[in-house]
Amino acid sequence: MIDTSSTDLDKDAPALMSSVSAALRLLKAFGEETELGTTALSQRLGLSKSTVHRLANSLKAEGFLEQNTETKRYRLGLQFYSLGALARGRMKLVDLAMPLLQSLRDSSQEAVALVVLDGSYTVVVANVESTHAVQFKFTDGERKSANGTCAGRLLLRMSAKGCNTRTFKETVKDAAHYDQGLDGQGMRSAAALVFGANGEVVAAIVLAGPAARFTGRVLAKFRPSLLDAARYLSSLLGAVM
């Protein structure tokens, strides 16, 4: 039997992309007015009322739109605001972290990154390159299996334990929120946890370099600076350390 599923998907792709584009244009229309009805949206988007109704109902079902029960007009839903708040929070995290990452890079001359946990993966949300010609490079947006990196293992372990600023205070040694090791590709790295205003683990600062140069002895030298950067960023985010 011939499997035609992929062929069917390919045929449906243009229509799907068209619908996605139309849905995004519909959401953007609310940047001008708080509430819009089907007729107004139809005129602005150049789409039929039936198409606008279908798109709006789909977005409503997912929480991206709400409908005024009296006027029947649509407005942005809580899901949209929730994602916006998440994005603003991530931007704030990066903005606050960058000066600290740059300072740590300047003192160590090695690559520094800020990573967050996304399920079973780590994602680089900010980085500063090493000053060395031979260096390990992070890339913003880069995703890696959390189990394959020092920072990922630390984030997974501490998130699973429910590690927070309270448990941190009760821990005598810094090992509670610090880890180091070889991450493959001849790289050695160390990571320290960053906490949010509610005491939750929100990210990790990573210091990394080629294992041949960035030896355990060198890494130990910069451990205090790494921990200080993580603590200071945590305090800027509202964590009580």
KEKE-3310 file (N, C-alpha, C; in steps of 0.2 Angstrom, whole numbers, plus 5000, padded with zeros to 4 digits):
npx = (5004:5003:5009:5001:5001:5010:5011:4998:4999:5008:5000:4991:4998:5000:4987:4986:4996:4991:4980:4986:4993:4982:4976:4986:4986:4973:4974:4983:4976:4969:4978:4975:4962:4952:4941:4933:4921:4914:4911:4919:4932:4932:4931:4943:4953:4950:4944:4931:4916:4912:4924:4932:4924:4926:4940:4941:4933:4941:4953:4947:4943:4956:4959:4965:4957:4943:4925:4914:4899:4888:4890:4895:4907:4924:4939:4956:4962:4965:4975:4983:4988:4995:5006:5012:5016:5025:5035:5039:5045:5055:5063:5066:5074:5085:5090:5094:5104:5114:5125:5131:5135:5144:5154:5158:5164:5174:5183:5186:5189:5183:5169:5152:5136:5118:5106:5090:5078:5068:5057:5064:5075:5089:5089:5098:5098:5105:5121:5139:5153:5169:5186:5196:5205:5204:5190:5175:5159:5143:5126:5113:5097:5100:5097:5099:5100:5095:5101:5113:5122:5131:5124:5111:5109:5110:5099:5089:5090:5089:5076:5068:5069:5063:5071:5074:5076:5075:5078:5091:5097:5097:5107:5123:5135:5140:5137:5124:5119:5127:5137:5149:5158:5163:5156:5156:5162:5175:5174:5174:5164:5155:5141:5129:5115:5100:5088:5071:5059:5050:5057:5059:5068:5075:5084:5101:5118:5131:5148:5161:5173:5187:5192:5206:5212:5204:5205:5202:5208:5209:5195:5191:5196:5188:5176:5170:5167:5157:5147:5144:5139:5128:5121:5119:5111:5100:5096:5092:5081:5073:5074:5076:5091)
npy = (4994:5011:5025:5039:5050:5060:5066:5071:5080:5089:5095:5101:5111:5125:5130:5129:5138:5149:5151:5153:5164:5173:5173:5178:5191:5195:5196:5206:5217:5221:5230:5243:5245:5242:5233:5223:5220:5206:5212:5223:5218:5210:5219:5226:5216:5211:5200:5187:5187:5175:5168:5176:5174:5161:5160:5169:5162:5150:5156:5161:5149:5144:5153:5165:5175:5184:5186:5199:5198:5206:5215:5207:5208:5206:5204:5205:5190:5182:5173:5178:5189:5183:5176:5188:5193:5184:5185:5198:5196:5188:5196:5206:5198:5195:5208:5213:5203:5204:5214:5208:5196:5201:5206:5195:5188:5197:5196:5183:5179:5170:5161:5166:5162:5164:5153:5144:5132:5122:5112:5096:5102:5114:5131:5144:5160:5172:5178:5180:5181:5173:5180:5174:5167:5154:5146:5141:5143:5150:5151:5162:5156:5143:5126:5112:5095:5094:5084:5083:5093:5103:5114:5111:5098:5103:5112:5103:5094:5102:5108:5098:5094:5105:5115:5131:5148:5147:5134:5135:5144:5136:5127:5123:5122:5129:5120:5116:5124:5124:5118:5108:5102:5091:5094:5088:5089:5093:5103:5112:5116:5127:5130:5141:5143:5154:5163:5168:5181:5174:5164:5154:5143:5150:5151:5148:5153:5151:5147:5144:5135:5129:5113:5110:5122:5128:5123:5112:5119:5132:5135:5134:5145:5155:5152:5159:5171:5168:5163:5174:5182:5175:5176:5190:5193:5186:5193:5205:5201:5200:5190:5185:5183)
npz = (5000:4996:5005:5007:5015:5018:5006:5006:5016:5011:5001:5008:5015:5009:5011:5024:5029:5024:5032:5044:5042:5040:5053:5061:5056:5059:5073:5074:5070:5082:5087:5085:5089:5104:5104:5091:5078:5068:5055:5054:5055:5044:5034:5036:5034:5022:5020:5019:5029:5034:5034:5043:5054:5057:5059:5070:5080:5081:5087:5098:5105:5108:5118:5114:5109:5116:5117:5118:5127:5126:5115:5105:5100:5097:5107:5113:5121:5137:5135:5126:5133:5143:5136:5131:5143:5147:5137:5140:5152:5149:5141:5151:5159:5151:5148:5161:5163:5154:5156:5167:5162:5152:5160:5167:5156:5153:5164:5164:5151:5144:5135:5139:5144:5146:5150:5148:5154:5144:5144:5141:5136:5135:5132:5124:5129:5129:5126:5127:5118:5119:5121:5116:5102:5099:5103:5112:5105:5109:5104:5102:5105:5103:5105:5116:5121:5138:5147:5141:5144:5156:5162:5159:5166:5179:5180:5177:5188:5200:5197:5198:5211:5217:5220:5228:5234:5247:5250:5246:5255:5266:5263:5266:5258:5242:5232:5230:5220:5210:5197:5187:5173:5159:5144:5131:5114:5118:5127:5143:5156:5168:5179:5186:5196:5193:5202:5203:5208:5216:5221:5213:5202:5188:5177:5171:5173:5162:5161:5149:5140:5129:5134:5135:5138:5147:5161:5176:5186:5182:5180:5194:5199:5194:5199:5211:5205:5195:5203:5211:5201:5197:5209:5210:5199:5202:5213:5207:5200:5210:5220:5236:5243)
capx = (5000:5007:5007:5000:4999:5015:5008:4992:5001:5011:4995:4987:5002:4998:4981:4987:5000:4987:4976:4990:4994:4976:4975:4990:4984:4967:4976:4987:4971:4967:4983:4972:4955:4951:4936:4931:4916:4915:4910:4925:4937:4931:4933:4950:4957:4949:4941:4924:4913:4912:4931:4933:4920:4929:4946:4940:4931:4947:4957:4943:4944:4962:4960:4968:4952:4937:4919:4909:4893:4883:4891:4897:4913:4930:4944:4961:4960:4970:4981:4988:4992:4999:5012:5015:5020:5031:5040:5042:5049:5061:5067:5069:5079:5091:5092:5097:5109:5119:5131:5134:5138:5150:5159:5161:5168:5180:5187:5188:5190:5179:5162:5147:5129:5112:5102:5084:5075:5062:5055:5070:5080:5091:5089:5102:5094:5109:5128:5145:5159:5176:5190:5202:5205:5201:5185:5168:5154:5136:5122:5106:5091:5102:5093:5102:5097:5097:5105:5120:5125:5132:5119:5105:5108:5109:5093:5084:5090:5086:5069:5065:5070:5060:5076:5072:5080:5074:5083:5098:5099:5098:5112:5130:5139:5137:5136:5117:5116:5133:5139:5154:5160:5164:5150:5157:5166:5181:5172:5173:5159:5152:5135:5126:5107:5097:5082:5066:5056:5046:5062:5060:5074:5073:5089:5108:5123:5136:5155:5163:5179:5190:5195:5213:5214:5199:5206:5198:5211:5207:5188:5190:5198:5182:5170:5167:5164:5151:5142:5142:5135:5121:5117:5117:5106:5094:5093:5089:5075:5068:5075:5079:5096)
capy = (5000:5017:5030:5046:5055:5065:5070:5075:5086:5094:5098:5106:5116:5131:5132:5130:5144:5155:5152:5155:5171:5177:5173:5183:5198:5197:5198:5213:5222:5224:5235:5249:5246:5237:5228:5224:5215:5203:5216:5228:5214:5208:5225:5228:5211:5209:5193:5186:5187:5168:5167:5180:5171:5154:5162:5171:5156:5146:5159:5161:5142:5144:5158:5171:5181:5184:5189:5203:5194:5211:5218:5201:5210:5202:5207:5200:5186:5181:5169:5183:5193:5178:5176:5194:5194:5179:5188:5204:5194:5185:5202:5209:5194:5196:5215:5213:5199:5206:5218:5203:5191:5204:5207:5189:5187:5201:5194:5176:5179:5164:5162:5166:5162:5163:5147:5143:5126:5122:5104:5092:5105:5120:5136:5150:5166:5177:5175:5184:5177:5173:5185:5170:5165:5147:5147:5138:5148:5149:5154:5163:5152:5136:5121:5106:5091:5096:5079:5083:5099:5104:5118:5107:5094:5106:5114:5097:5091:5107:5109:5092:5094:5110:5120:5138:5152:5144:5128:5137:5146:5130:5123:5126:5122:5131:5114:5116:5128:5125:5111:5109:5096:5091:5094:5085:5093:5096:5109:5111:5122:5127:5134:5143:5144:5161:5163:5173:5184:5169:5159:5148:5143:5153:5151:5147:5157:5146:5149:5138:5135:5122:5109:5110:5128:5130:5117:5113:5124:5139:5135:5135:5152:5160:5150:5164:5176:5165:5162:5181:5185:5172:5179:5197:5193:5184:5199:5210:5199:5201:5185:5186:5178)
capz = (5000:4996:5010:5004:5021:5017:5000:5007:5020:5006:4997:5013:5017:5007:5014:5032:5030:5022:5038:5050:5041:5041:5060:5064:5053:5063:5080:5074:5070:5088:5090:5084:5093:5109:5102:5084:5076:5062:5049:5054:5054:5037:5030:5037:5032:5015:5020:5020:5036:5036:5036:5049:5060:5058:5062:5077:5084:5083:5091:5104:5108:5111:5123:5111:5109:5120:5114:5122:5127:5124:5108:5101:5097:5099:5110:5114:5127:5142:5133:5122:5138:5146:5132:5131:5150:5147:5133:5143:5158:5147:5139:5157:5162:5147:5149:5167:5163:5149:5159:5171:5157:5149:5166:5168:5151:5153:5169:5162:5144:5141:5133:5145:5142:5150:5147:5152:5153:5140:5144:5142:5132:5137:5126:5125:5128:5129:5126:5126:5115:5122:5118:5113:5095:5099:5108:5111:5104:5110:5099:5104:5102:5102:5109:5117:5126:5145:5150:5138:5146:5163:5165:5159:5171:5185:5180:5178:5195:5205:5196:5200:5218:5219:5223:5228:5238:5254:5251:5245:5262:5271:5261:5268:5252:5235:5227:5229:5214:5206:5194:5182:5170:5152:5140:5125:5110:5121:5131:5150:5158:5175:5179:5193:5196:5194:5205:5202:5213:5220:5224:5209:5197:5181:5172:5174:5170:5161:5159:5146:5136:5128:5140:5135:5141:5153:5165:5182:5190:5180:5182:5201:5200:5192:5202:5215:5201:5192:5209:5212:5195:5198:5215:5209:5194:5206:5218:5203:5198:5216:5224:5242:5244)
cpx = (5004:5004:5007:4999:5004:5013:5002:4994:5004:5006:4991:4991:5001:4992:4982:4991:4996:4982:4980:4991:4988:4975:4979:4988:4977:4969:4980:4982:4968:4973:4980:4965:4955:4946:4934:4926:4918:4915:4917:4931:4937:4933:4941:4955:4956:4947:4934:4922:4914:4919:4933:4930:4924:4936:4945:4937:4936:4951:4953:4944:4950:4964:4964:4963:4946:4931:4915:4902:4887:4883:4892:4903:4918:4935:4950:4960:4966:4976:4986:4992:4997:5006:5015:5019:5026:5036:5043:5047:5055:5066:5070:5075:5086:5094:5096:5104:5115:5125:5135:5138:5145:5155:5162:5166:5174:5185:5190:5191:5187:5172:5157:5140:5124:5107:5095:5082:5069:5060:5062:5076:5083:5091:5094:5098:5098:5116:5133:5150:5165:5180:5196:5200:5202:5196:5179:5163:5147:5132:5115:5101:5093:5099:5098:5099:5100:5102:5112:5124:5126:5126:5112:5104:5107:5102:5087:5084:5087:5079:5065:5064:5066:5065:5073:5077:5080:5079:5090:5101:5101:5104:5119:5134:5136:5135:5128:5115:5122:5135:5145:5155:5161:5158:5151:5160:5172:5180:5171:5168:5157:5146:5132:5119:5106:5090:5077:5063:5052:5050:5062:5066:5072:5078:5096:5113:5129:5143:5158:5169:5182:5193:5202:5216:5210:5199:5202:5201:5209:5199:5187:5192:5192:5176:5166:5164:5158:5146:5140:5138:5128:5117:5115:5111:5099:5091:5090:5082:5070:5069:5078:5085:5099)
cpy = (5006:5022:5037:5052:5061:5070:5074:5081:5091:5098:5103:5111:5123:5134:5133:5136:5150:5156:5155:5163:5176:5178:5178:5190:5200:5199:5205:5218:5225:5229:5242:5251:5240:5231:5229:5218:5211:5207:5220:5224:5211:5213:5227:5223:5209:5202:5192:5186:5180:5166:5170:5176:5164:5155:5164:5166:5152:5149:5160:5154:5141:5149:5165:5177:5179:5188:5193:5200:5199:5213:5213:5203:5206:5206:5202:5196:5185:5177:5173:5187:5189:5177:5182:5195:5190:5182:5194:5202:5191:5191:5205:5205:5195:5203:5216:5209:5201:5209:5213:5198:5194:5205:5201:5186:5191:5199:5187:5175:5173:5165:5161:5166:5161:5158:5146:5135:5126:5114:5100:5095:5112:5125:5142:5156:5173:5175:5181:5180:5178:5178:5181:5168:5158:5147:5142:5143:5145:5153:5155:5159:5144:5132:5115:5102:5093:5091:5079:5089:5100:5109:5115:5102:5097:5109:5109:5095:5096:5108:5104:5091:5100:5115:5127:5142:5150:5138:5130:5140:5141:5126:5126:5127:5125:5126:5114:5119:5129:5118:5113:5102:5097:5090:5091:5091:5096:5102:5107:5117:5121:5131:5135:5145:5152:5160:5169:5176:5179:5164:5154:5149:5145:5152:5149:5151:5152:5149:5143:5140:5129:5119:5110:5117:5130:5124:5118:5118:5131:5140:5137:5142:5157:5157:5155:5169:5174:5165:5169:5184:5182:5175:5186:5197:5191:5189:5204:5208:5198:5195:5187:5181:5178)
cpz = (5000:5001:5007:5009:5020:5011:5002:5012:5016:5003:5002:5015:5015:5010:5021:5033:5029:5028:5043:5049:5042:5049:5063:5062:5057:5070:5080:5073:5076:5091:5089:5088:5098:5107:5094:5082:5070:5056:5049:5052:5047:5032:5030:5034:5025:5015:5021:5027:5038:5038:5042:5055:5062:5061:5069:5082:5086:5088:5098:5108:5111:5116:5120:5110:5114:5116:5119:5122:5125:5117:5103:5098:5100:5102:5112:5121:5131:5140:5130:5127:5142:5143:5132:5138:5150:5143:5136:5149:5155:5144:5145:5159:5158:5148:5155:5167:5159:5152:5164:5167:5154:5154:5167:5163:5151:5158:5167:5155:5140:5139:5139:5141:5147:5147:5152:5150:5149:5139:5146:5138:5136:5131:5128:5124:5127:5129:5125:5124:5119:5118:5114:5106:5094:5105:5107:5110:5106:5105:5102:5101:5101:5107:5110:5122:5133:5148:5147:5140:5154:5166:5164:5164:5178:5185:5181:5185:5200:5204:5199:5208:5221:5223:5223:5233:5245:5255:5250:5252:5267:5269:5263:5262:5246:5230:5226:5223:5210:5203:5189:5179:5163:5149:5133:5120:5113:5125:5139:5152:5165:5174:5186:5192:5197:5197:5203:5208:5218:5223:5219:5204:5190:5176:5175:5170:5168:5158:5156:5141:5134:5134:5141:5139:5147:5158:5172:5187:5189:5181:5189:5203:5199:5195:5206:5210:5197:5197:5210:5207:5196:5204:5214:5204:5198:5210:5213:5201:5204:5221:5230:5244:5251)
residu = (MET:ILE:ASP:THR:SER:SER:THR:ASP:LEU:ASP:LYS:ASP:ALA:PRO:ALA:LEU:MET:SER:SER:VAL:SER:ALA:ALA:LEU:ARG:LEU:LEU:LYS:ALA:PHE:GLY:GLU:GLU:THR:GLU:LEU:GLY:THR:THR:ALA:LEU:SER:GLN:ARG:LEU:GLY:LEU:SER:LYS:SER:THR:VAL:HIS:ARG:LEU:ALA:ASN:SER:LEU:LYS:ALA:GLU:GLY:PHE:LEU:GLU:GLN:ASN:THR:GLU:THR:LYS:ARG:TYR:ARG:LEU:GLY:LEU:GLN:PHE:TYR:SER:LEU:GLY:ALA:LEU:ALA:ARG:GLY:ARG:MET:LYS:LEU:VAL:ASP:LEU:ALA:MET:PRO:LEU:LEU:GLN:SER:LEU:ARG:ASP:SER:SER:GLN:GLU:ALA:VAL:ALA:LEU:VAL:VAL:LEU:ASP:GLY:SER:TYR:THR:VAL:VAL:VAL:ALA:ASN:VAL:GLU:SER:THR:HIS:ALA:VAL:GLN:PHE:LYS:PHE:THR:ASP:GLY:GLU:ARG:LYS:SER:ALA:ASN:GLY:THR:CYS:ALA:GLY:ARG:LEU:LEU:LEU:ARG:MET:SER:ALA:LYS:GLY:CYS:ASN:THR:ARG:THR:PHE:LYS:GLU:THR:VAL:LYS:ASP:ALA:ALA:HIS:TYR:ASP:GLN:GLY:LEU:ASP:GLY:GLN:GLY:MET:ARG:SER:ALA:ALA:ALA:LEU:VAL:PHE:GLY:ALA:ASN:GLY:GLU:VAL:VAL:ALA:ALA:ILE:VAL:LEU:ALA:GLY:PRO:ALA:ALA:ARG:PHE:THR:GLY:ARG:VAL:LEU:ALA:LYS:PHE:ARG:PRO:SER:LEU:LEU:ASP:ALA:ALA:ARG:TYR:LEU:SER:SER:LEU:LEU:GLY:ALA:VAL:MET)
# end
